[in-house]
Amino acid sequence: MLWETLERVNRLRQEALSNQAFVESAKEHQQALLSEESQPNTPKPRKRAKNKSLAKVYQQSEFGFNPSGVEH
């Protein structure tokens, strides 16, 4: 089974290489890949996250019952 697959792949490869349109398309693809590799990949600078105040961090939190009712 493996041998048959190898023979089939080899036959199809040879047919493709004998087709001039395929060869030209492969060369164009190779050139596109080379030009893509040559372009520098410059990542965008990231914006730093602003530090949140503790009031914002604990805004949704409830810390329990305040029996005196006095807030500071």
C-alpha positions, -999 to +999 in steps of 0.1 A: +000+000+000+028+024+009+047+015-023+016+021-044+011+055-028+047+064-035+044+054-071+012+074-076+027+105-059+059+102-081+038+098-113+017+129-104+048+149-095+064+140-129+032+150-147+031+183-129+067+191-137+061+184-174+032+209-174+047+244-182+018+263-166+025+245-133+062+252-134+056+289-141+030+290-113+055+273-089+082+299-098+058+328-092+048+312-058+085+309-049+091+345-058+061+356-037+074+336-007+109+351-011+096+387-012+074+380+018+104+368+038+126+398+028+101+423+042+109+432+078+082+423+103+080+454+125+055+449+153+034+479+164+044+494+197+019+485+224+003+510+245+009+505+282-021+499+304-027+527+328-026+518+365-060+517+381-066+534+414-076+512+443-110+529+444-116+517+408-103+482+416-125+477+447-155+497+434-177+466+429-166+450+462-186+450+494-166+446+526-193+437+550-217+454+574-207+487+589-225+489+623-215+525+630-227+538+597-197+562+595-177+563+563-142+576+561 
